[in-house]
Amino acid sequence: MDTPIHEETYRDHTIKIIHDPDPESPRDYDNLGTMNCWHRRYNLGDKHDHGDPRDLLIDLCNFDSDTELSMNALFERASRRTVILPLYLYDHSGITMNTTGFHCPWDSGQVGYIFVTLEDIRKEYSVSRVSKNMRTKIADHLRQEVQTYDHYLTGNCYGFVVEKDEDEIASCWGFLGDYDGYCLDEAKSSVG
């Protein structure tokens, strides 16, 4: 077992928080958004068949592949049919991802998009119209999916082991984010 990054005694039990050595990608979970990425060295996001970002935007716009619209025009048109956010990657001694970009022009750049179609939003939320307010909520939800994926990419993944008299009585893995929140709370709740 790896060295705990946090250890404490709680109600006569020892709680150990440990880096998860083999976490599952949160993109394997049930996500609202679809994450399409293109990078020459990394397989990022969800599996897809789009050869490049232009192909994705053309598909989202339901245009023929020979359209001559610029990428900006395609993105604007796609935004009418989807909630879509750009994805940026910073690659320097590890990788991290967000939807706003990074300040380093040498080690960062756009790698793709995360999106959900208006049709899928209507189905998921049982609405006939996607309001501006709902679009804002969906965009926030997509940002949260990217943040969760970023925790996975940056190794911010944990598990816990609970021991009583040096015998393991509980463990759980796959917590993404800061360990001192949900992971530690779950460890304590397993004590009873």
C-alpha positions in Angstrom: 0.0 0.0 0.0 1.2 3.5 -0.8 2.2 5.9 1.9 -0.9 7.8 3.1 -1.1 11.5 2.3 -3.3 12.0 5.3 -3.8 9.9 8.4 -6.0 10.5 11.4 -7.6 8.8 14.3 -11.4 9.0 14.4 -13.5 7.2 17.0 -10.7 4.7 17.8 -10.2 4.0 14.1 -7.4 4.9 11.8 -8.3 6.6 8.6 -5.7 6.7 5.8 -6.2 8.7 2.6 -4.1 7.4 -0.2 -3.6 8.5 -3.8 -5.6 6.2 -6.1 -3.0 4.5 -8.3 -5.4 3.3 -10.9 -8.5 5.6 -11.1 -11.2 5.2 -13.7 -11.7 8.1 -16.2 -14.7 10.1 -15.3 -15.4 10.2 -19.0 -16.4 6.5 -18.6 -19.3 7.7 -16.3 -22.6 8.9 -17.5 -22.0 12.5 -18.6 -24.3 15.0 -20.0 -21.6 16.6 -22.2 -19.6 15.0 -25.0 -15.9 15.8 -25.0 -14.2 15.7 -28.4 -10.4 16.3 -28.3 -7.5 16.1 -30.8 -4.0 15.8 -29.6 -1.0 14.1 -31.3 0.3 12.5 -28.0 -2.7 12.0 -25.8 -6.1 10.3 -26.1 -8.3 12.8 -24.3 -12.0 13.0 -23.7 -14.6 10.7 -25.3 -14.0 8.4 -28.3 -15.3 10.0 -31.5 -15.0 9.7 -35.3 -14.5 13.4 -36.2 -11.2 13.8 -38.0 -10.6 17.4 -36.7 -12.5 20.2 -35.0 -13.9 21.5 -38.3 -15.5 18.1 -39.0 -17.2 18.3 -35.5 -18.6 21.8 -36.0 -19.8 20.9 -39.5 -21.6 17.9 -38.1 -23.1 19.9 -35.3 -24.4 22.5 -37.8 -25.7 19.7 -40.0 -23.8 21.2 -43.0 -22.2 19.5 -46.0 -18.5 18.8 -45.5 -17.5 21.2 -48.3 -18.9 24.3 -46.5 -16.5 27.3 -46.8 -17.5 29.0 -43.5 -14.7 30.0 -41.2 -14.1 28.2 -37.9 -15.5 31.2 -36.0 -18.7 31.2 -38.2 -19.1 27.4 -37.7 -18.6 27.8 -34.0 -21.3 30.5 -33.9 -23.7 28.4 -35.9 -23.0 25.3 -33.7 -23.7 27.4 -30.6 -27.2 28.0 -31.9 -27.9 24.2 -31.9 -25.8 23.2 -28.8 -24.3 24.4 -25.6 -20.6 24.2 -26.5 -17.4 25.3 -24.8 -13.8 25.2 -26.0 -11.3 22.9 -24.2 -7.7 24.0 -23.5 -4.8 21.9 -22.4 -1.6 23.0 -20.6 1.2 20.5 -21.1 4.2 21.1 -19.0 5.5 18.4 -16.5 2.0 17.0 -16.6 -1.3 18.1 -18.2 -4.3 20.1 -17.0 -7.4 21.1 -18.8 -10.0 23.9 -18.6 -12.5 25.9 -20.7 -10.9 29.3 -20.4 -7.4 28.9 -21.6 -3.9 29.3 -20.1 -1.5 32.2 -20.2 1.4 30.2 -21.7 1.4 30.4 -25.5 4.1 27.7 -25.8 2.8 24.9 -23.7 -1.0 25.4 -24.1 -3.7 25.6 -26.7 -7.2 24.5 -27.6 -7.6 20.8 -27.9 -11.3 20.4 -28.5 -14.8 21.1 -27.4 -17.3 19.9 -24.8 -20.9 20.1 -25.9 -24.5 19.0 -25.6 -27.1 19.4 -28.2 -30.3 21.3 -27.5 -32.2 18.1 -28.5 -30.4 16.1 -25.8 -31.0 18.9 -23.2 -34.8 18.8 -24.0 -34.8 15.0 -23.5 -32.7 15.1 -20.4 -34.6 17.8 -18.6 -38.1 17.1 -20.2 -38.5 20.6 -21.5 -39.8 21.8 -24.9 -37.7 25.0 -24.9 -34.1 25.6 -23.8 -34.1 29.0 -22.2 -31.1 31.4 -21.8 -31.1 30.6 -18.1 -31.1 26.8 -18.8 -28.2 27.3 -21.3 -26.2 29.1 -18.5 -26.9 26.2 -16.1 -25.9 23.6 -18.7 -22.7 25.6 -19.5 -21.9 25.5 -15.7 -22.6 21.8 -15.7 -20.2 21.2 -18.6 -17.5 23.3 -16.8 -17.9 21.0 -13.8 -17.5 17.9 -16.0 -14.2 19.4 -17.3 -13.1 20.2 -13.8 -13.8 16.6 -12.7 -11.8 15.4 -15.8 -9.0 17.8 -14.9 -8.8 16.2 -11.4 -8.3 12.8 -13.2 -5.7 14.2 -15.5 -3.7 15.9 -12.7 -3.8 12.8 -10.5 -6.1 14.4 -7.9 -7.6 11.0 -7.3 -7.9 9.3 -3.9 -9.1 6.4 -1.8 -9.4 5.7 1.8 -8.7 2.8 4.1 -10.2 2.5 7.6 -8.5 0.3 10.2 -9.4 -0.8 13.7 -6.5 -2.4 15.6 -4.5 -2.6 12.4 -7.3 -4.7 10.6 -8.8 -3.1 7.6 -12.5 -2.7 8.0 -13.4 -0.5 5.1 -12.0 1.0 1.9 -13.2 2.8 -1.1 -11.5 4.3 -4.1 -12.2 6.7 -7.0 -12.6 10.0 -5.3 -11.8 12.9 -7.5 -10.9 16.4 -6.2 -9.6 17.5 -2.8 -9.3 14.5 -0.4 -10.3 16.5 2.7 -13.9 16.9 1.4 -16.0 14.0 0.2 -13.4 11.3 0.5 -12.6 12.0 4.2 -16.3 12.5 5.0 -17.1 9.1 3.4 -14.2 7.5 5.4 -15.6 8.9 8.6 -19.2 7.8 7.8 -17.9 4.2 7.3 -16.8 4.2 10.9 -20.5 4.6 12.0 
